[in-house]
Amino acid sequence: ITQNIKTCYFEYFNIEIKNLDKPWVAHIICTTYYQGSRYWLKGKRSDMRFGIPMIWREPTDYITSCYFCSYQITSYNARNKKNISYTTLSCTTR
C-alpha cells in the first residue's frame, strides 16, 4: 500500500491506515479501489465506489473469525459477484 493510497484513504474516510506490520491486516488493494482513488485524488471523480471503510482488528479465533478464511469466492465472477454475502465478523467493522 503506497503513501498516496494511505493519504487518499485518510482524506476520504478520515481514518488512518495503521498496523501494516501485522500479518492479519490486508496488505494489498484491488485494482478498482486503486484506480478510483487515483481519479478521486485528481478530482476526476466526486466519490468512490467504496463508501464504507473496513476496520480490521486482530482475530481472536482464526477458525471462526478470520475474514479471508470465512468466504468461498472462487466460483464468483463479474456477473454474479453481487451475490456474495459478507457477514460482519468480530475482527471487522464497516
Backbone as a printed PyTorch tensor [residue, N CA C, xyz], in Angstrom:
tensor([[[  0.8670,  -1.1730,   0.0000],
         [  0.0000,   0.0000,   0.0000],
         [  0.9050,   1.2240,   0.0000]],

        [[  0.7410,   2.0550,  -1.0100],
         [  1.6170,   3.2120,  -1.1810],
         [  1.1980,   4.3720,  -0.2830]],

        [[  2.0850,   5.3450,  -0.1750],
         [  1.7790,   6.5320,   0.6180],
         [  0.6070,   7.3030,   0.0070]],

        [[  0.5160,   7.3280,  -1.3200],
         [ -0.6150,   8.0080,  -1.9700],
         [ -1.9450,   7.3660,  -1.5850]],

        [[ -1.9730,   6.0470,  -1.5200],
         [ -3.1970,   5.3460,  -1.1240],
         [ -3.5250,   5.6550,   0.3300]],

        [[ -2.5210,   5.6580,   1.1930],
         [ -2.7450,   5.9950,   2.6050],
         [ -3.3130,   7.4060,   2.7380]],

        [[ -2.7390,   8.3440,   1.9800],
         [ -3.2050,   9.7320,   2.0160],
         [ -4.6410,   9.8360,   1.5280]],

        [[ -4.9380,   9.1910,   0.4190],
         [ -6.2900,   9.2170,  -0.1330],
         [ -7.2910,   8.6300,   0.8510]],

        [[ -6.9590,   7.5060,   1.4480],
         [ -7.8450,   6.8460,   2.4070],
         [ -8.1390,   7.7660,   3.5840]],

        [[ -7.0860,   8.4260,   4.0800],
         [ -7.2750,   9.3330,   5.2140],
         [ -8.1330,  10.5370,   4.8230]],

        [[ -7.8630,  11.1200,   3.6620],
         [ -8.6250,  12.2940,   3.2300],
         [-10.0910,  11.9590,   2.9560]],

        [[-10.3560,  10.7830,   2.4290],
         [-11.7320,  10.4150,   2.0860],
         [-12.5250,   9.9330,   3.2960]],

        [[-11.9340,   9.0420,   4.0970],
         [-12.6480,   8.4390,   5.2220],
         [-12.3220,   9.0700,   6.5710]],

        [[-11.2660,   9.8890,   6.6190],
         [-10.7740,  10.4770,   7.8680],
         [-10.3390,   9.3850,   8.8600]],

        [[ -9.7680,   8.3270,   8.3120],
         [ -9.2480,   7.2090,   9.1010],
         [ -7.8530,   6.8870,   8.5790]],

        [[ -6.9190,   6.7500,   9.4900],
         [ -5.5480,   6.4360,   9.1100],
         [ -5.3760,   4.9250,   8.9390]],

        [[ -4.6560,   4.5340,   7.8850],
         [ -4.3170,   3.1230,   7.7020],
         [ -3.1620,   2.8170,   8.6380]],

        [[ -3.3880,   1.8670,   9.5510],
         [ -2.3710,   1.5210,  10.5470],
         [ -2.1700,   0.0100,  10.5940]],

        [[ -1.2330,  -0.3960,  11.4050],
         [ -0.9570,  -1.8130,  11.6790],
         [ -0.5280,  -2.6080,  10.4540]],

        [[  0.1180,  -1.9540,   9.4930],
         [  0.5730,  -2.6870,   8.3140],
         [  1.6910,  -3.6720,   8.6380]],

        [[  2.2350,  -3.5740,   9.8320],
         [  3.2570,  -4.5330,  10.2500],
         [  2.6430,  -5.8330,  10.7720]],

        [[  1.3380,  -5.8840,  10.8840],
         [  0.6450,  -7.0630,  11.4130],
         [  0.2370,  -8.0020,  10.2780]],

        [[  0.3600,  -9.3100,  10.4760],
         [  0.0120, -10.2500,   9.4050],
         [ -1.4870, -10.3560,   9.1330]],

        [[ -2.3410,  -9.9400,  10.0510],
         [ -3.7850, -10.0690,   9.8840],
         [ -4.4140,  -8.8820,   9.1580]],

        [[ -3.6110,  -7.9040,   8.7950],
         [ -4.1100,  -6.7240,   8.0810],
         [ -3.9170,  -6.9420,   6.5830]],

        [[ -4.9010,  -6.5490,   5.7910],
         [ -4.7740,  -6.6500,   4.3390],
         [ -3.6400,  -5.7410,   3.8730]],

        [[ -2.7420,  -6.2810,   3.0600],
         [ -1.5840,  -5.5250,   2.6050],
         [ -1.6600,  -5.1540,   1.1290]],

        [[ -2.7270,  -5.5270,   0.4760],
         [ -2.9140,  -5.1790,  -0.9250],
         [ -4.3170,  -4.6130,  -1.1030]],

        [[ -4.5140,  -3.9060,  -2.1920],
         [ -5.8390,  -3.3700,  -2.5070],
         [ -6.2120,  -3.8180,  -3.9140]],

        [[ -7.4880,  -3.8150,  -4.2010],
         [ -7.9380,  -4.2410,  -5.5240],
         [ -7.7230,  -3.1230,  -6.5420]],

        [[ -7.7010,  -3.5050,  -7.7980],
         [ -7.4910,  -2.5570,  -8.8860],
         [ -8.5920,  -1.5030,  -8.9250]],

        [[ -9.8180,  -1.8980,  -8.6480],
         [-10.9380,  -0.9550,  -8.6600],
         [-10.7210,   0.1600,  -7.6500]],

        [[-10.3090,  -0.1910,  -6.4320],
         [-10.0670,   0.8370,  -5.4180],
         [ -8.8710,   1.6950,  -5.8040]],

        [[ -7.8200,   1.0710,  -6.3000],
         [ -6.6170,   1.8170,  -6.6770],
         [ -6.9350,   2.8620,  -7.7440]],

        [[ -7.6050,   2.4530,  -8.8040],
         [ -7.9330,   3.3900,  -9.8770],
         [ -8.9240,   4.4530,  -9.4130]],

        [[ -9.9230,   4.0430,  -8.6490],
         [-10.9050,   5.0010,  -8.1480],
         [-10.2850,   6.0440,  -7.2450]],

        [[ -9.3510,   5.6320,  -6.4040],
         [ -8.7020,   6.5890,  -5.5010],
         [ -7.8180,   7.5570,  -6.2750]],

        [[ -7.1620,   7.0790,  -7.3140],
         [ -6.3460,   7.9750,  -8.1480],
         [ -7.2230,   9.0240,  -8.8240]],

        [[ -8.3640,   8.6030,  -9.3750],
         [ -9.2810,   9.5530, -10.0100],
         [ -9.8300,  10.5460,  -8.9930]],

        [[-10.1500,  10.0730,  -7.8060],
         [-10.6870,  10.9550,  -6.7670],
         [ -9.6450,  11.9870,  -6.3500]],

        [[ -8.3920,  11.5530,  -6.1650],
         [ -7.3340,  12.4920,  -5.7830],
         [ -7.0960,  13.5470,  -6.8550]],

        [[ -7.2480,  13.1700,  -8.1220],
         [ -7.0390,  14.1060,  -9.2300],
         [ -8.2650,  14.9710,  -9.5030]],

        [[ -9.3690,  14.7200,  -8.7940],
         [-10.5820,  15.4960,  -8.9970],
         [-11.4210,  15.0320, -10.1690]],

        [[-11.1110,  13.8750, -10.7280],
         [-11.8650,  13.3470, -11.8630],
         [-13.1060,  12.5750, -11.4300]],

        [[-13.2320,  12.3480, -10.1340],
         [-14.3870,  11.6260,  -9.5920],
         [-14.7700,  12.2920,  -8.2740]],

        [[-16.0640,  12.4820,  -8.0510],
         [-16.5010,  13.1600,  -6.8260],
         [-16.6450,  12.2090,  -5.6460]],

        [[-16.7600,  10.9160,  -5.9240],
         [-16.8500,   9.9420,  -4.8380],
         [-16.2090,   8.6370,  -5.2890]],

        [[-16.0910,   7.7140,  -4.3520],
         [-15.5170,   6.4150,  -4.6720],
         [-16.5910,   5.3470,  -4.5270]],

        [[-16.3800,   4.2370,  -5.1890],
         [-17.3550,   3.1420,  -5.1410],
         [-17.4440,   2.5260,  -3.7540]],

        [[-16.3940,   2.6830,  -2.9750],
         [-16.3680,   2.1330,  -1.6240],
         [-16.6700,   3.2530,  -0.6520]],

        [[-17.8980,   3.3550,  -0.2080],
         [-18.2890,   4.4420,   0.6720],
         [-18.1880,   4.1280,   2.1450]],

        [[-17.9510,   2.8600,   2.4780],
         [-17.8610,   2.4520,   3.8790],
         [-16.5070,   1.7800,   4.0900]],

        [[-15.6820,   2.3150,   4.9700],
         [-14.3620,   1.7030,   5.1850],
         [-14.4600,   0.4090,   5.9880]],

        [[-13.4820,  -0.4370,   5.8170],
         [-13.3860,  -1.6750,   6.5920],
         [-12.3620,  -1.4470,   7.6980]],

        [[-12.7620,  -1.6610,   8.9320],
         [-11.8790,  -1.5270,  10.0820],
         [-11.4680,  -2.9350,  10.5120]],

        [[-10.1670,  -3.1870,  10.5510],
         [ -9.6490,  -4.5110,  10.8860],
         [ -9.1490,  -4.5490,  12.3260]],

        [[ -9.4670,  -5.6230,  13.0040],
         [ -8.9120,  -5.9050,  14.3280],
         [ -8.3040,  -7.2990,  14.2880]],

        [[ -7.3910,  -7.5570,  15.1920],
         [ -6.7570,  -8.8720,  15.2140],
         [ -7.7880,  -9.9460,  15.5500]],

        [[ -7.8650, -10.9940,  14.7340],
         [ -8.8050, -12.0790,  15.0260],
         [ -8.4430, -12.7760,  16.3360]],

        [[ -9.4430, -13.1400,  17.1030],
         [ -9.1940, -13.8540,  18.3510],
         [ -9.2170, -15.3620,  18.1330]],

        [[ -9.9350, -15.8000,  17.1250],
         [-10.0330, -17.2210,  16.8090],
         [-10.0150, -17.3540,  15.2870]],

        [[ -8.9230, -17.8380,  14.7470],
         [ -8.7710, -17.8720,  13.2960],
         [ -9.7530, -18.8090,  12.6010]],

        [[-10.2730, -19.7740,  13.2900],
         [-11.2120, -20.7090,  12.6640],
         [-12.5540, -20.0380,  12.3940]],

        [[-13.0300, -19.2200,  13.3220],
         [-14.3530, -18.6100,  13.1600],
         [-14.3200, -17.1270,  12.8270]],

        [[-13.1840, -16.4580,  13.0320],
         [-13.1930, -15.0120,  12.8060],
         [-12.1610, -14.5250,  11.7930]],

        [[-11.5360, -15.4170,  11.0620],
         [-10.6060, -14.9850,  10.0160],
         [-11.4250, -14.5660,   8.7950]],

        [[-11.3550, -13.3020,   8.4430],
         [-12.1630, -12.7640,   7.3540],
         [-11.8780, -13.4800,   6.0350]],

        [[-10.6020, -13.7260,   5.7500],
         [-10.2230, -14.3120,   4.4660],
         [-10.5250, -15.8020,   4.3870]],

        [[-10.6080, -16.4630,   5.5350],
         [-10.9130, -17.9030,   5.5540],
         [-12.4180, -18.1710,   5.5630]],

        [[-13.2100, -17.1690,   5.8380],
         [-14.6450, -17.3650,   6.0410],
         [-15.4720, -17.3750,   4.7630]],

        [[-14.8750, -17.0290,   3.6340],
         [-15.6580, -16.9020,   2.4080],
         [-15.0720, -17.7340,   1.2850]],

        [[-15.9330, -18.3830,   0.5650],
         [-15.5520, -19.1270,  -0.6230],
         [-16.0110, -18.2880,  -1.8040]],

        [[-15.0720, -17.6100,  -2.4530],
         [-15.4530, -16.7040,  -3.5380],
         [-14.8860, -17.1320,  -4.8830]],

        [[-14.2750, -18.2990,  -4.9470],
         [-13.6410, -18.7240,  -6.1940],
         [-14.6340, -18.9820,  -7.3190]],

        [[-15.8710, -19.2840,  -7.0220],
         [-16.8450, -19.5710,  -8.0760],
         [-17.5580, -18.3210,  -8.5870]],

        [[-17.2120, -17.1570,  -8.0670],
         [-17.8690, -15.9210,  -8.4830],
         [-17.0860, -15.2380,  -9.5920]],

        [[-17.8120, -14.4760, -10.4120],
         [-17.1920, -13.7140, -11.4860],
         [-17.8390, -12.3320, -11.5430]],

        [[-17.5160, -11.5590, -12.5750],
         [-18.0200, -10.1860, -12.6810],
         [-19.5460, -10.1240, -12.7320]],

        [[-20.1860, -11.1320, -13.3060],
         [-21.6450, -11.1170, -13.4220],
         [-22.3680, -11.4640, -12.1280]],

        [[-21.8170, -12.3580, -11.3390],
         [-22.5490, -12.7920, -10.1500],
         [-21.8870, -12.3850,  -8.8300]],

        [[-20.8730, -11.5330,  -8.8750],
         [-20.1870, -11.1530,  -7.6360],
         [-21.0970, -10.3870,  -6.6730]],

        [[-22.1570,  -9.7830,  -7.1920],
         [-23.0950,  -9.0660,  -6.3140],
         [-23.8410, -10.0230,  -5.3820]],

        [[-23.8070, -11.3160,  -5.6860],
         [-24.4750, -12.3130,  -4.8520],
         [-23.6450, -12.7590,  -3.6460]],

        [[-22.3990, -12.3130,  -3.5610],
         [-21.5710, -12.6690,  -2.4060],
         [-22.1420, -11.9610,  -1.1860]],

        [[-22.3550, -12.6940,  -0.1360],
         [-22.8910, -12.1280,   1.0970],
         [-21.7840, -12.0900,   2.1450]],

        [[-21.3710, -10.8810,   2.5080],
         [-20.3320, -10.7130,   3.5140],
         [-20.9860, -10.4210,   4.8610]],

        [[-20.7410, -11.2700,   5.8100],
         [-21.2550, -11.0300,   7.1520],
         [-20.2240, -10.2580,   7.9540]],

        [[-20.6560,  -9.6490,   9.0220],
         [-19.7350,  -8.9440,   9.9000],
         [-19.1520,  -9.9380,  10.8860]],

        [[-17.8450,  -9.9900,  10.9260],
         [-17.1460, -10.8620,  11.8600],
         [-16.6350, -10.0370,  13.0300]],

        [[-16.2200, -10.7110,  14.0870],
         [-15.7360,  -9.9910,  15.2660],
         [-14.4520,  -9.2210,  14.9880]],

        [[-13.7240,  -9.5850,  13.9310],
         [-12.4630,  -8.9110,  13.6320],
         [-12.6320,  -7.7450,  12.6660]],

        [[-13.8460,  -7.4980,  12.1770],
         [-14.0670,  -6.4090,  11.2260],
         [-15.2650,  -5.5590,  11.6250]],

        [[-15.2100,  -4.3260,  11.1980],
         [-16.3210,  -3.3990,  11.3870],
         [-16.4380,  -2.5800,  10.1190]],

        [[-17.6410,  -2.3700,   9.6680],
         [-17.8620,  -1.4970,   8.4990],
         [-18.4930,  -0.2150,   8.9460]]])
